[in-house]
Each structure stands twice: as structure tokens, then as C-alpha cells.
Amino acid sequence: MPLKKAPTTRSPRGVLSSKPVYMRLMPDERHMLEQLAGVQNRSTSSVARLIYLEGVEQYRAKVIGSTAQLHANTVAGH
């Protein structure tokens, strides 16, 4: 009896693949994601994760920076 081949997973070890994060995209955004995935021979989920990883620190700094600035203005105003 031939052994079944284990499914290939391309996610890094430790990724919570049982807890996906869903996101809604506009049609042109979805099309761009699919094009990038095709060029890189990756899944759309994989490419979306890479895009997230490239931008999350910049976004975090922006959000935390604006929150810190708002807090500083509030404290200085009292």
C-alpha cells in the first residue's frame, strides 16, 4: 500500500494557520494581490502576509506616534 504524501505547507513554523485573519479588498486591490502572487508563485494569503510584515512596523509607529502626540497635547493643555 503506497504511503500518502504529507501536504506541503509553506507557512513558517508557528503560524496560526487554524486562526486565519480575513480581510476585504476592493476588486482592483484583489487583482493586484493575485498578480503579485502569480509572479512569485505564492498563494494570495502568503503574499498578503508578506505585505503585512513589510508595513506593520511603519503603521504601528504612525498610530502610536499620533496617540502619544494626542496624549502629550492633552496633558500639556491641563
C-alpha positions in Angstrom: 0.0 0.0 0.0 1.6 3.3 -1.0 2.2 5.9 1.7 0.3 9.1 1.3 2.4 12.2 0.9 2.0 14.7 3.6 0.6 18.0 2.4 3.2 20.7 1.7 2.9 23.7 3.9 4.7 26.9 3.0 3.9 28.8 6.1 6.7 29.5 8.6 6.7 27.2 11.6 4.4 28.6 14.3 2.0 30.4 12.0 -1.5 30.1 13.4 -3.0 28.6 10.2 -6.0 27.4 12.1 -6.9 31.0 13.0 -6.9 32.9 9.7 -7.4 36.7 9.5 -9.9 37.7 6.9 -9.7 41.0 5.0 -11.9 42.6 2.4 -10.3 44.1 -0.6 -11.6 46.3 -3.4 -11.6 44.5 -6.8 -8.5 46.3 -8.0 -6.7 45.6 -4.8 -7.6 41.9 -5.1 -6.4 41.8 -8.7 -3.1 43.4 -7.7 -2.7 40.8 -4.9 -3.4 38.0 -7.3 -0.9 39.3 -9.8 1.8 39.6 -7.2 1.0 36.0 -6.0 1.2 34.7 -9.6 4.6 36.4 -10.3 6.0 35.0 -7.1 4.3 31.6 -7.4 2.8 32.0 -3.9 -0.7 31.9 -2.5 -2.6 35.2 -2.1 -2.5 34.5 1.7 1.2 34.2 1.7 1.7 37.4 -0.3 -0.8 39.3 1.9 1.2 38.2 5.0 4.4 39.4 3.4 2.9 42.8 2.6 1.6 43.0 6.2 5.0 42.2 7.6 6.7 44.9 5.4 4.2 47.6 6.6 3.2 46.7 10.1 6.0 48.5 11.9 5.6 51.7 9.9 1.9 51.7 10.6 2.4 50.9 14.3 4.9 53.8 14.6 2.4 56.1 13.0 -0.5 55.0 15.2 1.5 55.0 18.4 3.1 58.3 17.5 -0.2 60.0 16.9 -1.6 58.6 20.1 1.4 59.7 22.1 1.2 63.2 20.5 -2.5 63.4 21.4 -1.8 62.4 25.0 1.0 64.9 25.2 -1.2 67.7 23.9 -4.0 66.7 26.4 -1.6 66.7 29.4 0.1 70.0 28.3 -3.3 71.6 27.9 -4.3 70.9 31.6 
